Amino acid sequence: MTEAVQRYAGVIDHWGFYNEPDLGAWGNKGTALGRQTYIDQVVIPGADAIHAANPSAKVVAVEASYLGSGRWYYWLRDVIAQAGDKIDVISQHTYAQNRSTLNSRLNGNTRYGDNPDRWTWVSPSLREVLEYTGWDGPVWLTETGWESYDKPSQDRTQAELLTAFLDDWFTGHPDRDWLDKVFFHSMRDDSWDPDSWGLLWPDGTPKDGFFAYSDFMAAHPVPEPGALTVFGLGGLALLRRRRK
Protein backbone atom coordinates (compact mmCIF):
# COMPACT_ATOMS: atom_id res chain seq x y z
CA MET A 1 0.00 0.00 0.00
CA THR A 2 2.79 2.39 0.93
CA GLU A 3 4.68 1.89 -2.33
CA ALA A 4 1.55 2.20 -4.46
CA VAL A 5 0.30 5.35 -2.74
CA GLN A 6 3.71 7.02 -2.89
CA ARG A 7 4.12 6.13 -6.56
CA TYR A 8 0.78 7.60 -7.62
CA ALA A 9 0.55 10.52 -5.20
CA GLY A 10 -1.06 13.46 -6.98
CA VAL A 11 -2.46 11.15 -9.66
CA ILE A 12 -4.57 8.81 -7.53
CA ASP A 13 -5.69 10.30 -4.24
CA HIS A 14 -8.64 8.04 -3.37
CA TRP A 15 -7.89 4.44 -2.46
CA GLY A 16 -10.23 1.52 -1.87
CA PHE A 17 -9.18 -2.01 -1.03
CA TYR A 18 -10.75 -5.42 -1.20
CA ASN A 19 -13.88 -5.81 -3.26
CA GLU A 20 -16.94 -7.05 -1.32
CA PRO A 21 -15.12 -8.62 1.63
CA ASP A 22 -18.42 -9.82 3.09
CA LEU A 23 -18.77 -12.44 0.35
CA GLY A 24 -16.55 -15.31 1.39
CA ALA A 25 -13.50 -13.28 2.36
CA TRP A 26 -11.21 -14.28 5.21
CA GLY A 27 -12.53 -17.83 5.39
CA ASN A 28 -15.48 -16.97 7.59
CA LYS A 29 -18.21 -15.57 5.38
CA GLY A 30 -20.54 -13.30 7.28
CA THR A 31 -19.13 -14.20 10.68
CA ALA A 32 -17.80 -11.94 13.41
CA LEU A 33 -14.40 -13.65 13.17
CA GLY A 34 -14.17 -12.92 9.46
CA ARG A 35 -15.13 -9.29 10.00
CA GLN A 36 -12.62 -8.83 12.79
CA THR A 37 -9.81 -10.32 10.73
CA TYR A 38 -10.65 -7.95 7.89
CA ILE A 39 -10.67 -4.95 10.21
CA ASP A 40 -7.42 -5.90 11.97
CA GLN A 41 -5.43 -7.09 8.95
CA VAL A 42 -6.75 -4.92 6.11
CA VAL A 43 -8.68 -1.81 7.08
CA ILE A 44 -6.61 -0.47 9.97
CA PRO A 45 -3.08 -1.16 8.64
CA GLY A 46 -4.13 -0.31 5.09
CA ALA A 47 -5.69 3.02 6.04
CA ASP A 48 -2.74 3.92 8.24
CA ALA A 49 -0.32 3.14 5.42
CA ILE A 50 -2.29 5.23 2.92
CA HIS A 51 -2.48 8.29 5.15
CA ALA A 52 1.19 8.02 6.13
CA ALA A 53 2.36 7.65 2.53
CA ASN A 54 0.25 10.58 1.29
CA PRO A 55 -1.44 12.80 3.90
CA SER A 56 -3.81 14.19 1.28
CA ALA A 57 -4.98 10.73 0.18
CA LYS A 58 -8.46 9.49 1.07
CA VAL A 59 -9.44 6.00 2.20
CA VAL A 60 -12.60 4.56 0.60
CA ALA A 61 -14.22 1.51 2.26
CA VAL A 62 -16.01 -0.94 2.85
CA GLU A 63 -17.41 -1.82 -0.60
CA ALA A 64 -19.78 -4.40 0.89
CA SER A 65 -22.13 -6.26 -1.43
CA TYR A 66 -25.60 -5.71 0.09
CA LEU A 67 -26.26 -9.44 -0.34
CA GLY A 68 -27.79 -10.79 2.84
CA SER A 69 -25.74 -13.99 2.75
CA GLY A 70 -22.67 -12.02 3.76
CA ARG A 71 -24.45 -9.91 6.39
CA TRP A 72 -23.08 -6.76 4.83
CA TYR A 73 -24.77 -4.60 7.49
CA TYR A 74 -22.62 -6.03 10.28
CA TRP A 75 -19.47 -5.55 8.22
CA LEU A 76 -20.35 -1.91 7.67
CA ARG A 77 -21.39 -1.38 11.30
CA ASP A 78 -18.27 -2.99 12.76
CA VAL A 79 -15.82 -1.30 10.40
CA ILE A 80 -17.24 2.13 11.19
CA ALA A 81 -17.30 1.39 14.93
CA GLN A 82 -13.69 0.23 15.07
CA ALA A 83 -12.02 2.11 12.22
CA GLY A 84 -14.39 4.88 11.20
CA ASP A 85 -11.85 7.51 12.19
CA LYS A 86 -9.44 6.08 9.62
CA ILE A 87 -11.96 6.09 6.73
CA ASP A 88 -12.69 9.18 4.66
CA VAL A 89 -15.46 7.83 2.42
CA ILE A 90 -17.93 5.00 2.94
CA SER A 91 -18.51 3.00 -0.25
CA GLN A 92 -21.21 0.44 -0.96
CA HIS A 93 -22.35 -1.86 -3.77
CA THR A 94 -26.11 -2.18 -4.25
CA TYR A 95 -28.12 -3.62 -7.13
CA ALA A 96 -31.79 -4.35 -7.74
CA GLN A 97 -33.88 -5.39 -10.72
CA ASN A 98 -36.01 -2.28 -10.61
CA ARG A 99 -35.86 1.32 -9.53
CA SER A 100 -38.16 1.13 -6.52
CA THR A 101 -36.34 -1.82 -4.95
CA LEU A 102 -32.97 -0.15 -5.40
CA ASN A 103 -34.25 3.04 -3.80
CA SER A 104 -35.65 1.06 -0.88
CA ARG A 105 -32.37 -0.76 -0.35
CA LEU A 106 -30.59 2.56 -0.20
CA ASN A 107 -33.09 4.78 1.58
CA GLY A 108 -35.97 2.67 2.87
CA ASN A 109 -37.50 2.57 6.33
CA THR A 110 -37.55 -1.00 7.60
CA ARG A 111 -39.19 -2.48 10.64
CA TYR A 112 -35.96 -3.05 12.56
CA GLY A 113 -33.73 -0.40 11.07
CA ASP A 114 -32.58 0.78 14.50
CA ASN A 115 -32.18 -2.72 15.98
CA PRO A 116 -29.07 -4.55 14.72
CA ASP A 117 -30.03 -7.70 16.61
CA ARG A 118 -32.86 -8.15 14.11
CA TRP A 119 -31.16 -7.10 10.92
CA THR A 120 -30.87 -10.76 9.95
CA TRP A 121 -34.69 -10.89 10.04
CA VAL A 122 -35.23 -7.85 7.82
CA SER A 123 -32.26 -6.36 6.03
CA PRO A 124 -31.92 -2.64 6.82
CA SER A 125 -31.39 0.03 4.21
CA LEU A 126 -27.98 1.54 3.72
CA ARG A 127 -29.15 4.81 5.21
CA GLU A 128 -30.41 3.08 8.35
CA VAL A 129 -27.06 1.40 8.96
CA LEU A 130 -25.22 4.68 8.46
CA GLU A 131 -27.59 6.46 10.81
CA TYR A 132 -27.19 3.76 13.43
CA THR A 133 -23.40 4.10 13.32
CA GLY A 134 -23.55 7.89 13.39
CA TRP A 135 -21.60 8.19 10.13
CA ASP A 136 -21.82 11.74 8.78
CA GLY A 137 -19.08 11.72 6.15
CA PRO A 138 -19.25 11.20 2.38
CA VAL A 139 -21.07 8.15 0.99
CA TRP A 140 -20.39 6.70 -2.46
CA LEU A 141 -22.40 4.06 -4.31
CA THR A 142 -19.45 2.52 -6.13
CA GLU A 143 -21.35 -0.22 -7.96
CA THR A 144 -24.88 -0.22 -9.30
CA GLY A 145 -26.60 -0.50 -12.66
CA TRP A 146 -28.59 -2.75 -14.98
CA GLU A 147 -27.78 -5.15 -17.79
CA SER A 148 -28.82 -4.76 -21.42
CA TYR A 149 -28.58 -8.50 -22.25
CA ASP A 150 -27.45 -7.77 -25.81
CA LYS A 151 -31.00 -7.01 -26.88
CA PRO A 152 -32.23 -3.67 -28.26
CA SER A 153 -35.33 -3.78 -26.06
CA GLN A 154 -33.26 -4.38 -22.95
CA ASP A 155 -30.83 -1.69 -24.09
CA ARG A 156 -33.68 0.78 -23.94
CA THR A 157 -34.82 -0.56 -20.59
CA GLN A 158 -31.32 -0.07 -19.20
CA ALA A 159 -31.39 3.55 -20.37
CA GLU A 160 -34.80 4.14 -18.81
CA LEU A 161 -33.69 2.70 -15.47
CA LEU A 162 -30.49 4.77 -15.43
CA THR A 163 -32.43 7.96 -16.16
CA ALA A 164 -35.05 7.20 -13.52
CA PHE A 165 -32.39 6.52 -10.90
CA LEU A 166 -30.55 9.76 -11.68
CA ASP A 167 -33.84 11.66 -11.51
CA ASP A 168 -34.58 10.08 -8.14
CA TRP A 169 -31.22 10.88 -6.57
CA PHE A 170 -29.71 13.90 -8.28
CA THR A 171 -32.50 16.38 -8.88
CA GLY A 172 -32.79 17.87 -5.43
CA HIS A 173 -34.86 15.46 -3.35
CA PRO A 174 -34.14 16.62 0.23
CA ASP A 175 -34.14 13.13 1.76
CA ARG A 176 -31.52 11.88 -0.70
CA ASP A 177 -28.77 14.44 -0.38
CA TRP A 178 -26.65 12.08 1.75
CA LEU A 179 -25.48 10.13 -1.30
CA ASP A 180 -22.47 11.97 -2.70
CA LYS A 181 -21.32 9.94 -5.72
CA VAL A 182 -22.61 7.15 -7.92
CA PHE A 183 -20.53 4.94 -10.20
CA PHE A 184 -22.45 2.78 -12.66
CA HIS A 185 -20.98 -0.63 -13.39
CA SER A 186 -19.49 -0.65 -15.89
CA MET A 187 -18.16 1.48 -18.74
CA ARG A 188 -17.82 -1.11 -21.53
CA ASP A 189 -18.81 -4.74 -21.99
CA ASP A 190 -16.09 -7.31 -22.60
CA SER A 191 -16.29 -9.48 -25.71
CA TRP A 192 -15.39 -12.59 -23.67
CA ASP A 193 -17.90 -11.95 -20.89
CA PRO A 194 -21.64 -12.70 -21.28
CA ASP A 195 -22.51 -9.96 -18.77
CA SER A 196 -23.75 -6.74 -20.33
CA TRP A 197 -23.70 -4.10 -17.61
CA GLY A 198 -21.66 -1.61 -19.63
CA LEU A 199 -22.72 1.66 -21.19
CA LEU A 200 -20.77 0.72 -24.33
CA TRP A 201 -20.84 -2.43 -26.44
CA PRO A 202 -17.56 -4.41 -26.60
CA ASP A 203 -16.47 -2.53 -29.75
CA GLY A 204 -16.98 0.82 -28.00
CA THR A 205 -20.31 1.66 -29.66
CA PRO A 206 -22.54 3.58 -27.23
CA LYS A 207 -25.71 1.96 -25.93
CA ASP A 208 -28.90 3.87 -25.29
CA GLY A 209 -27.81 3.97 -21.66
CA PHE A 210 -24.72 5.97 -22.57
CA PHE A 211 -26.81 8.60 -24.32
CA ALA A 212 -29.29 8.65 -21.44
CA TYR A 213 -26.41 9.35 -19.05
CA SER A 214 -24.99 12.05 -21.32
CA ASP A 215 -28.41 13.66 -21.75
CA PHE A 216 -28.92 13.79 -18.00
CA MET A 217 -25.59 15.56 -17.51
CA ALA A 218 -26.37 18.02 -20.28
CA ALA A 219 -29.74 18.78 -18.69
CA HIS A 220 -28.18 19.33 -15.27
CA PRO A 221 -25.22 21.68 -15.73
CA VAL A 222 -22.84 22.40 -12.90
CA PRO A 223 -24.41 24.93 -10.49
CA GLU A 224 -22.71 27.11 -7.93
CA PRO A 225 -20.53 25.48 -5.21
CA GLY A 226 -22.51 23.96 -2.39
CA ALA A 227 -25.25 22.60 -4.63
CA LEU A 228 -25.68 19.46 -6.70
CA THR A 229 -22.94 18.96 -9.29
CA VAL A 230 -22.56 16.50 -12.13
CA PHE A 231 -19.17 15.87 -13.69
CA GLY A 232 -18.20 13.98 -16.83
CA LEU A 233 -14.82 13.24 -18.39
CA GLY A 234 -14.59 11.64 -21.80
CA GLY A 235 -17.90 9.90 -21.31
CA LEU A 236 -16.82 8.35 -18.00
CA ALA A 237 -18.97 10.31 -15.60
CA LEU A 238 -19.32 10.56 -11.89
CA LEU A 239 -21.84 12.34 -9.76
CA ARG A 240 -21.17 14.26 -6.63
CA ARG A 241 -22.60 16.72 -4.19
CA ARG A 242 -20.08 19.40 -3.46
CA ARG A 243 -19.86 20.17 0.23
CA LYS A 244 -19.47 23.71 1.47
N, C-alpha and C positions, 0 to 999 in steps of 0.2 A: 504494500500500500504506500509506504513511504517513497519508494523509488518511482512508482507510477505518478503519484501526486506531484513530486518535485519535478519530474520530467515535463509534465503537461501544465504546470502552473501558469496561469494567465491565458491558457487555451481551454482547459477544462477546469471549471471551478465548482462543479456540483458532482458529487460522487455517491453512487448507490452501490450496494454489494449484496449479493446472493438473492437470486430470483426466487420468490415464493418459498421461503424456508419452511413454511407450515405444511408443505406437501411432501412428506417423506424425508425431510432433511434431518441430519443428526441421529438417524437410526431410531428415533422415537416419535413417530408422526403424531402430532397433536398432543403430546404429553408434556407435563410440567418439566420433566428431565430434559426432553429435547429442547424446549424453549430456554431453559436455563443455560444449557450448553451453548446455544446460539448467542445468547446475551453475553456470556462470559468469554467466549472464544472468538466471536466475530464482531459484534456490535461495539462493545466497549474498547477493545484494543484497536479495532479498525477505525473507529471515530477518533480516538486519541491520536493515532498515527496520521490521519488526514489533517487534523487541525494543527498538529505540530509541524508537518511538512509544508503546509501552506495556510497561514492564519486566516486568509480570506476565503478559503475553500468552505463549502457547505456539505454537510452529510445528509443524504437522503435515504430514509428507511421507513417502513419495514418491507414494503412490497409484498405484503401478504395476498393470498389468492381470493379470499372471500368464499371459498368452498368450505362448507361446514365440516367435511371430513377431517380437515386439518385444524379446526377450531381456531380460525384466524383471529377471532376477537380476543382470545386469551394471549395470543402472541403479541398483538398490538398493545393490549393493556399492560402486559408485563414488561415489554420493552420500554414503553413510555415511563412506567413506574420506576424502573431501575436505571434507565439510561436516557431518559428524556432530555436531560440537560446537556447531553452530548450530540443530540440530533437537531438539525436545523429545519428539516422539512420532513413531514410524514407523507409517505407515498403508499398507494393502495392499488390493487388490481381488482376490478369489478366488471363482470359481464352479465347480460341478461338477454333473453330473446326479444323482448319488446321494451319500449320506452318507459312504460309505467312501472314495470318490475325493476328496471335499473334505477329509476328515480327513488323507488321505495327502499332498495338496498342501500342507497347512498343517504337518503334523507328521511326515511320513514319513521313513524312512531309505533314501536312495537309494545307488546304487553309487558315485557320484562326488561325494557331497555335500560333501566337503572338498577337492575339486579343481576350481577354477573353469575351468581349461583344458578340462574335459570336460563342463561344464554344458550345452553345446549338444548333446551326445550324449544325456544323460539329465537332464531338468530337475530341479533340486534342490527340496526343500521349502522353504517360507518359513523354518521354524526353522533349517534347515541354513545358509541364507544369512546369517541373523542371527548364528548362532554363528560362522560364518567371519569375519564382520566384527568380532566382539566386542561387538556392540550389547547393552546390558543395561538399556536404558530401556523405557518403556511401548511396547506394540504394540497397534494398533487394526486390526481387520478392518472397513474402512469401506464395503465393498460385498460382499454375498453374499446368497443367497436362491434361491427357486425360483418358477417361474411356475405359475399355476392354469389358464391357457388357456381361461378362461370356461366351464369344464365342472365340474359338481358333483363328479364323481369326481376330477378333478385338484385341485379345491379341497381335498378331503380329503387327497390325497397331499401337497400343499404343507404342510398343517398337520402331518402326520405327520413330514415331513422337518425342519421347523422344530423340533418337539419333540425329535426324536432328536438334532439338532445341539446344542441347548441342554443336553440330558442329557449328551452327550459332553464338552462343554467347560465347563460351569458347575455341576457337581455334585461337585467336589472331586478329580478325577483329578490325581494329583501331577505327571504329565508334561505337563500342559496348563495350568499356572498362569501361563505366560508371556504368554498372550493376555489383554489387559486389558479391551478393549471390543469389542463386535460391533454393527454397524449393518446391519439387513436392508434391502435395496433391494426395494421402496420402501414408502412409507406408503399411497398410494392410486393406483389405476390412473387413467389419463387417458382420457376418452371418445374422443379423437381418435387414440389410440395403440393398436395391436393387442397390444402387450406387456401382460402381466398379472402383473407381479411384486409388485404391491401387496398389503397386508394388508386393504385396503378396496376395494370395487367403486367405479366412477366416481361413483356417487351417494352414497358415504359409508357404504353398508351393509357391516358387517363380514363378512369371509370366515371360514371355519373356522380359517384360519391366525391371524387376529387373536385369536380365543378361545383357541387353543392357546398363543399367546404370553402372553396375560393369565393363563391357568391356571398356566403355568410360574412366572410372577412371584408369583402368590398362594401357590403351593406352596413357594416359596423366599424367605421373608421376609428382610428385611435383618438380618444377624447383627451381632455386635460388630465394631468397627473392627479392620482387619488381616485379616479373612476375606473370603470371597466376598460380594459385594453385588449386588443387582439393583434397578435404579431404573426407575420409569415415571412419565411425566408426560402426562396427558391421552391415554393410549393410545399415545403415541410414546415407546417405551422404549429404554433403552440399558443395556448390561451393563458392569460394571466390577469389577475386583479392587482393593479399596482397599489401598494400600501403607502400611506402618507408618511 
